[in-house]
Amino acid sequence: MNRKPRWALLVCLGLFVSPTPAQDMYADDEDPPPEKAKVPDAGFWPTQRLMEFWMHRVADDMAVRYEFDEDQLYLTREALKEHIPRFLNENRAEIQTLMNQFLEAQFADEAPEVEYVADWAQRVLPLMHKFEDVVGDLTGDMREYLTEDQVIIMEGEHAAFRTGMGLITNKVAVWSDGGYDPETEWPRSPGHRPDRNHDDERRAQAEMDAARQEAIAQAREGQTANPARGSGKTRKDPWTRYVDEFVQRYHFNDEQKEKAYRLLEVQLRKRDNYLERKLPEMDRIEKELKEAKTDAEREKAQAGLEKLNAPVDRMFQQLKDRLQQLPTRDQRKKAAKERIERDKKPASKPSRPKADNQPTP
């Protein structure tokens, strides 16, 4: 489907994706580390005036899709100016450094090392998560002045954006774990296949379109789209049960729930992608464990499984750490008080069944 890019995805791609064949650069959901870089002496960075022109163009494109009146167009421009420049300016050193590194890698005479790409991806991941939050705040502001029909359109666009970001996150998460393949992913490598990139882009667009239509349908029915909780399979996952219990423990509001389940969705995709890549190796080691005849063989196989499972444990710990940032102080106090009250209650003892000939007291 040849559909003009919608505003949120356009914002994302405009900030982080270079128009080279290797534009599968995607990100993860982790805490932003202390800024590692100083603002580079060279490299492209938009002027304030260019930034304003660009945001006006984005707002104009949205006006066509949403059928804005003059007041809505003005408010959208102001909302973009409030959120986007602040994000860019606060993270300029890291963004500009990473963009320079990306472009240098594309035009270098040799493909970048796997370790170099892994370090690059690990630094991109927190920026992408922060940008997701920026878009979430932006959509929240827009709800204040959009009509009900326009909100439905926005629900669809936001769902498509989240789906696209999930695919992007998945890719960079693989790179951050050392999964970059210079033979096929570096655009100047003999093994690079542009047609594969085009196929990936078409599949991604199809997934985004499907997410958009589903969210619009749910919004029209008065439901809130929540892809992380939408399937029975995901709800049965122990990580999802953990998030469910966490949300209930702290009595999250709708915004906190959305952030919590977005964190869950990102980590589930990262975990499942890792397990899919490591499945043959896991199957081999599990077979060795079953066939082990000596303690040394069993210990070696068990150590191999623990090593393979260690990244999954880290991903779960990342999820828990990020969740801990969401409750407010009041919510923590309330949860602690409720826990104390539960602990004070005596455990109910099961009643002993009476014998048929036992008199009633």
C-alpha positions in Angstrom: 0.0 0.0 0.0 1.5 3.3 -1.1 0.5 5.4 1.9 2.1 8.7 2.8 4.1 8.4 6.1 2.1 9.5 9.0 3.3 12.1 11.4 4.7 10.1 14.3 6.6 7.6 12.2 7.8 10.5 10.1 9.2 12.2 13.2 10.9 9.1 14.3 12.5 8.3 10.9 13.5 11.9 10.4 15.5 11.9 13.7 17.2 8.5 13.7 17.2 6.8 10.3 19.5 7.7 7.5 18.1 7.3 3.9 20.8 4.7 3.1 20.0 1.1 2.2 20.9 0.0 5.7 18.0 1.7 7.5 17.1 -1.2 9.7 18.4 0.6 12.7 16.2 0.0 15.6 16.2 0.5 19.4 15.5 -0.8 22.8 14.0 0.2 26.1 16.7 1.0 28.6 17.6 3.7 31.1 19.4 6.6 29.6 23.1 6.4 30.8 25.0 9.5 31.6 25.8 11.3 28.4 29.0 9.9 27.0 29.8 12.4 24.3 30.4 16.1 24.0 28.8 18.0 21.1 30.9 17.2 18.1 32.9 20.0 16.3 31.5 18.8 13.0 28.4 17.0 11.7 25.0 18.0 10.6 22.6 19.6 13.1 19.5 21.5 12.1 19.3 25.2 12.9 16.4 26.5 15.0 14.8 28.0 11.9 15.2 24.8 9.9 13.7 22.8 12.8 10.7 25.2 12.9 10.2 24.9 9.1 10.3 21.1 9.4 7.7 21.0 12.3 5.4 23.3 10.3 5.6 20.9 7.4 4.8 18.0 9.7 1.8 19.9 11.1 0.6 20.8 7.6 0.7 17.1 6.6 -1.3 16.2 9.7 -3.8 18.9 8.9 -4.7 17.2 5.7 -5.2 13.8 7.3 -7.0 15.1 10.4 -8.9 17.9 8.7 -7.7 20.5 11.2 -9.3 23.9 11.6 -7.0 26.9 12.0 -6.9 26.7 15.8 -6.0 23.0 15.7 -3.3 23.6 13.2 -1.8 26.3 15.4 -2.0 24.2 18.6 -0.4 21.2 16.8 2.5 23.4 15.7 2.9 24.7 19.2 2.8 21.2 20.6 5.5 20.0 18.2 7.7 23.0 19.1 7.3 22.3 22.8 8.3 18.6 22.8 10.6 18.0 19.8 13.3 20.7 20.2 13.6 20.1 23.9 14.3 16.4 23.3 16.8 17.2 20.6 18.6 19.9 22.5 18.8 17.8 25.7 20.3 14.9 23.8 22.2 16.7 21.1 25.7 15.5 22.0 24.7 11.8 21.9 22.4 12.0 18.9 24.9 14.0 16.8 27.8 11.7 17.8 25.8 8.6 16.9 24.6 10.0 13.6 28.2 10.8 12.7 29.3 7.3 13.6 26.5 5.8 11.6 27.3 7.8 8.4 31.0 7.2 8.7 30.4 3.5 9.0 28.2 3.6 5.8 30.9 5.3 3.7 34.0 3.6 5.2 36.2 1.4 3.0 35.5 -1.6 5.3 32.5 -2.9 7.2 32.3 -1.9 10.9 33.3 -4.5 13.5 30.5 -6.3 15.3 31.7 -4.9 18.6 31.6 -1.4 17.2 28.0 -1.8 16.1 27.0 -3.4 19.4 28.4 -0.4 21.3 26.6 2.0 18.9 23.3 0.1 19.3 23.5 0.1 23.1 23.8 3.9 23.1 21.0 4.3 20.6 18.5 2.2 22.6 17.8 4.6 25.5 17.4 7.5 23.0 14.7 5.6 21.2 12.9 4.9 24.4 13.0 8.5 25.4 11.6 9.5 22.0 8.7 7.1 22.4 7.9 8.9 25.6 8.1 12.2 23.8 5.5 11.0 21.2 3.3 9.7 24.0 3.4 13.1 25.7 2.6 14.8 22.4 -0.4 12.6 21.7 -1.6 13.3 25.3 -1.5 17.1 24.6 -3.3 16.7 21.3 -6.2 14.9 23.0 -7.1 18.1 24.7 -8.2 19.8 21.4 -9.0 17.0 19.0 -12.6 15.9 18.2 -13.7 12.3 18.9 -13.3 11.4 15.3 -9.8 12.9 15.2 -8.8 11.0 18.3 -9.8 7.8 16.6 -7.5 8.6 13.7 -4.7 9.4 16.2 -5.2 6.1 18.0 -4.5 4.4 14.7 -1.5 6.5 13.9 -0.1 5.9 17.4 -0.6 2.2 17.1 1.2 2.1 13.8 4.0 4.2 15.3 4.4 1.8 18.3 4.5 -1.2 15.9 7.1 0.4 13.8 9.2 1.3 16.8 8.8 -2.3 18.1 10.3 -3.6 14.9 13.1 -1.0 15.0 13.8 -1.9 18.7 13.9 -5.6 17.8 16.6 -5.0 15.2 18.9 -2.8 17.3 18.5 -5.1 20.2 19.9 -7.9 18.1 22.8 -5.6 17.1 23.4 -4.6 20.8 23.9 -8.3 21.6 26.5 -8.8 18.9 24.1 -10.0 16.2 25.2 -7.6 13.5 26.2 -9.4 10.2 28.5 -7.2 8.1 28.4 -9.7 5.3 24.7 -9.1 4.6 23.8 -5.9 6.5 26.6 -3.5 5.5 25.3 -1.9 2.3 28.7 -2.1 0.5 29.3 -5.7 1.2 29.1 -8.2 -1.8 26.6 -10.2 0.2 24.2 -7.3 0.8 20.8 -7.7 -0.8 18.8 -4.5 -1.3 15.8 -6.6 -2.3 15.7 -8.2 1.1 15.6 -4.7 2.7 12.7 -3.8 0.4 10.9 -7.0 1.4 11.4 -6.2 5.1 10.1 -2.7 4.6 7.0 -4.0 2.9 6.4 -6.5 5.7 6.9 -3.7 8.3 4.5 -1.4 6.5 1.9 -4.2 6.4 2.2 -4.8 10.1 1.9 -1.1 10.8 -1.2 -0.8 8.6 -2.7 -3.8 10.4 -2.0 -2.3 13.8 -3.5 1.0 12.6 -6.7 -0.6 11.4 -7.1 -2.7 14.6 -6.6 0.3 16.8 -9.1 2.4 14.9 -11.7 -0.4 15.1 -11.1 -0.8 18.9 -11.3 3.0 19.4 -14.6 3.1 17.6 -15.9 0.5 19.9 -14.8 2.5 22.9 -11.9 0.2 23.7 -8.2 1.0 24.4 -5.8 -0.7 22.1 -3.0 -2.5 24.1 -0.9 -4.7 21.9 1.1 -6.1 24.8 -2.0 -7.5 26.4 -4.0 -8.3 23.4 -3.3 -12.0 22.9 -4.0 -14.8 25.3 -0.5 -16.2 24.7 1.1 -13.0 25.9 -1.1 -12.8 29.0 0.0 -16.3 30.0 3.6 -15.4 29.9 5.2 -15.2 33.4 6.8 -11.8 32.5 3.3 -10.5 31.7 1.9 -11.9 34.9 4.7 -10.1 36.8 3.7 -6.8 35.1 0.0 -7.5 35.8 0.7 -7.9 39.5 3.0 -4.9 39.5 0.3 -2.7 37.9 -2.3 -3.9 40.4 0.1 -3.5 43.4 0.7 0.2 42.7 -2.8 1.0 41.4 -1.4 2.5 38.1 -3.3 5.1 36.2 -3.9 4.7 32.4 -0.7 6.5 31.4 1.4 4.4 33.8 -0.2 1.2 32.5 0.5 2.1 28.9 4.2 2.7 29.8 4.4 -0.5 31.8 3.0 -2.7 29.0 5.1 -0.9 26.4 8.2 -1.8 28.4 6.9 -5.4 28.6 6.3 -5.6 24.9 9.8 -4.4 24.0 11.4 -6.9 26.4 9.3 -9.8 25.2 10.2 -9.1 21.6 13.9 -8.8 22.5 13.7 -12.0 24.5 11.8 -14.0 21.9 14.2 -12.9 19.2 17.2 -14.0 21.2 15.7 -17.3 22.1 14.8 -18.0 18.4 18.4 -17.4 17.4 19.8 -19.5 20.2 17.2 -22.3 20.0 19.4 -24.8 17.9 22.3 -24.3 20.4 20.0 -24.8 23.4 18.5 -27.9 21.9 22.0 -29.3 21.3 23.1 -28.6 24.9 19.9 -30.0 26.4 20.5 -33.1 24.4 24.0 -33.3 25.8 22.7 -32.8 29.3 20.2 -35.7 28.9 22.9 -38.0 27.4 25.6 -37.0 29.9 27.2 -40.1 31.6 29.5 -38.4 34.0 29.2 -35.5 36.5 31.8 -33.5 34.5 29.7 -33.8 31.3 26.5 -32.8 33.2 28.2 -29.8 34.8 29.6 -28.7 31.5 26.2 -28.9 29.8 24.5 -27.2 32.7 27.0 -24.4 32.6 26.4 -24.0 28.9 22.6 -23.7 29.4 23.1 -21.1 32.2 25.4 -19.1 30.0 22.7 -19.1 27.2 20.0 -18.1 29.7 22.0 -15.3 31.3 21.0 -12.7 28.7 17.3 -13.6 29.3 17.7 -13.1 33.0 19.3 -9.7 32.3 16.4 -8.7 30.1 13.9 -9.6 32.8 16.0 -7.6 35.3 16.0 -4.6 32.9 12.2 -4.9 32.7 11.9 -4.9 36.5 14.3 -2.0 36.9 12.4 0.1 34.5 9.1 -0.7 36.1 10.5 0.5 39.4 10.8 4.0 38.0 7.1 4.3 37.3 5.3 4.3 40.7 5.0 7.7 42.4 6.0 8.2 46.0 2.3 8.2 47.1 1.7 5.0 45.2 4.7 3.4 46.9 3.5 4.5 50.3 0.0 3.1 49.7 1.4 -0.2 48.4 3.6 -0.5 51.5 0.7 0.3 53.8 -1.5 -2.3 52.1 1.3 -4.9 52.4 1.7 -4.2 56.2 -2.1 -4.5 56.6 -2.1 -7.9 54.8 0.8 -9.1 57.0 -1.1 -8.2 60.1 -4.1 -10.3 59.2 -3.8 -13.7 60.8 -3.8 -16.6 58.4 -7.1 -18.3 58.3 -7.0 -21.9 59.5 -8.9 -24.5 57.6 -11.9 -25.7 59.5 -11.8 -29.3 60.6 -14.8 -31.3 59.1 -17.1 -32.5 61.8 -17.9 -36.2 62.2 -21.5 -37.2 61.6 -22.0 -38.1 65.3 -20.2 -34.9 66.6 -22.6 -32.6 68.5 -22.9 -29.0 67.5 -21.5 -26.7 70.2 
